[in-house]
Amino acid sequence: MSGASQSPKILQFKVWLLGISPMIWRRVQVPASMTLRKLHGVIQVAVGCEGIHLFQFTLRARRFGSPELAARSPDVPLSELRLRQGTRFRYEYDLNGPWKHEVRLESRHEADPGSSYPICLDGDGSCPPEDCGGVSGFLARREAWTAPETRDDFAALANFVDQLALKRSTGTSIDAEEVDDVREALERLEVRQSWQGKPFSRKDVNGRLRDAEYLDLMHQQW
């Protein structure tokens, strides 16, 4: 048989988080020999989560995931699940949240000799922070970035810069209380910025996949 015919099959999935707009999504390619447990680890890396909560996949009314959920073992190869192009199934993480993802098999093909797998091809949207209260909590925190309090803190920073330039030109010293007020405004802005989630970087994701971090994250990190 030729080398091409012996190449492992590669499955391409699109994964997106339900209930959030604009869509938060990732596109990954993995070997068909990969298990659902390893796919869980790959998704964790791709979306920027930390693997600290229970998870489960739901496919054709069968659940595979963490044993605490009385689900089937996720140590089943994808090749044994009889997935067809266009097949969709559910991936849930942190079931107290919960974070519900739709997973769709987009295509299958031979491995590219010049690529290493798993690999992230594309994506968009920041990963919500862990333990932020699920979709509703994340949306509420994301909206805080446009709240009047945030605009007030930005205005305080702008005013401080103006006053600083004026006082330097006149030789006037900066009041310590003004500095403290600006420092507190900066701290509040940093907290609100962290609520926006971790920005997606395909380069960073693929670096972590090459380092096989998904093999650690496929097991719950206590």
N, C-alpha and C positions, 0 to 999 in steps of 0.2 A: 504494500500500500504506500502511497506517496506521503511525504511529510505533511502536506497541507491537509490531507484527509484525516490524519491522525491528530491534528491540532485540537486542543480542547475547545468546546463550545463556550462562547461568551454571551452572557445575558445582559441586556441594557434595560435598566429600570429608571422610571421617573418617580420621585417621591415628593409629595407635597403635603404641607400642614393644612388641615381642614379648619375652617372657621375664621381665617385671617385674610384680609385684603389690604394691600397688594399681596399676591401669593408668595409664600415662602417655599421654595422648591429646590431640589437637587436632581441631577442626572448622573447615574453611576453605571459602570460596567463591572461585572464580576464573573468569575468562572461558574459554569453550571454545576461543577462539583462542590461548590461552596454550600455549607449548611445554612439553615435559617438563623442559627445562633450567630454565625459569623456575619451574616447579612445584617443582623441587629447591630453588631459592632461597627460595621461599615457605615450604616446610617447614623449611628451615634457620632462618628468622626465627621461625617459629611455635614451634619446639621450643627455640630459644635456642642453637643450635650456631653455629660460627664459619666453616664452609665451608672448612676447611683440609685435608680429606681427600677421597679419591676416592669416587665414588658410582655407583650404578646402579639402574635400574628393571628389573624382570622382569615381562613381560606376555605371556601365551600362549607361553611358552618363548622369547620374544625379549628380548634384553637391550639396554637403551639407557643410555648413561652416559659416564663419563670415557673418553677415547680410549686411555689406558694399559691399560684392561681389555679392549681389543679388542671393545668393545661398539658397537652402532649409535649413530649420532649422536642425542643427545637433543633436537635442534632440530626436532622433529616436533610439530605442533599436536595438542592433545588431541582436537580435533574429527575428526582423521583416524584415531584409534585404535579407532573403532567401540565405544566404551564404552557398556554398558547399565547401567541402574540395578541396583545390587547387585554389579556387577563388582568383583573384588578383584585387586590386584596388589601386588608386593613392592617396597619401597624400601629400599636398603641404603646405609649411610654408614660410612666408615672400615672398610674390609673387613678390616683387621687385627684389629678389635675382635671381631666386627663388630656394628654396630647395625642390627638388622633391624626394619623397620616394615611393617605391613600397611596398605594404602590401599584404602578402599572408596568407590565412587561411591554416595552416598546419594540424590541427586536432581538434577534439572536444571530450570531455569526461566528466565524472562525476567529481565533486570537490573532492579533497583529504581532508579528515577531519583534517589532520595534517598541512595543508597549509592555508595561508591567501591570498586573491586575491584583487587586481591584484598583479602579481609577475613577476619579470624578471628572466628568466632561464639562459640566456647566451647572449653573444654579443662580439663585438670586434671593435676597432677603436675609436679614439678620436673624440668628438663632435666638429665640427668647431665653432669658436667664432661667436657670434652674430655680424651682420652688417660688415662682412669682405669682402663683395662683391660677395657673392654666390660662386658657385663651382670654377669658374675661379680665383676669388680673393683668395680663400682659398688655391688652388693649388700653386698660385704664392707665397703666404706667406710661405707655407710649404717648397717650394724649397729654400727659403731664408736661411734656416738652413744649406744648403750645399754650399752657395755662398762664393766666395773668401773673402768677408768682414768678414764673420763669422769665417773662418779659421784664418784670421789675428788677430781677437780679442782673439781667443783661444791661438794663438802663443804669443800674448802680455802677457796673463796671465801666461803662462808657463815660459816665459822669466823673468817676475817679480818674480816668485817663486825662480828661480835659482839665480837671483841677490840678493834677500832677504837673502837666505841662505849664499851667499858669503859675503854680507856686515855684517851679524851678526857674522860670523867667524872672520872677520877682524876688527870689532868694528866700521865700517863705518855707518854713519847715512843714513836713507832713504830720498831721495829727495821728497819734497812735490809735485812737478810736476809729478813725476812718479806715486805717489799714485793717483793723480787726473786722469791720463791717464787710470790707471787700473780700477778705479771706473766707468769711462765712458764706458769702454769696457764691464764691468759687466752689466751695465744698458742696453746696446744694446743687449747683449745676453739674458737678462731677457725678453726684448720685443719680440725678435725673438722666444723665447721659448713659450711665450703666444700665438703666432700665430699658434702653432702646435695644439691647441685645448685642451679641457679638457679631460684627460685620462678617459677611461671607468672603472668603478668599480661596479661590480654587487652588492657587499655588500652595497655600498653607495646608489645605485639606489633603492634597496629593502628597505633600511631604510627610504628613502624619500617616497616610496609608502606606507609603513606601517603608516607613519605620515600623509598620505592622502594629500600630497602636490599637487597631480594631480587635486584635487578638486579646488584648487586656480588657477593652471595654465590652467585649461580648459576655463577660462575666460581671455580675453586679459588684460595684465598688462600694463597699461598706464604709 
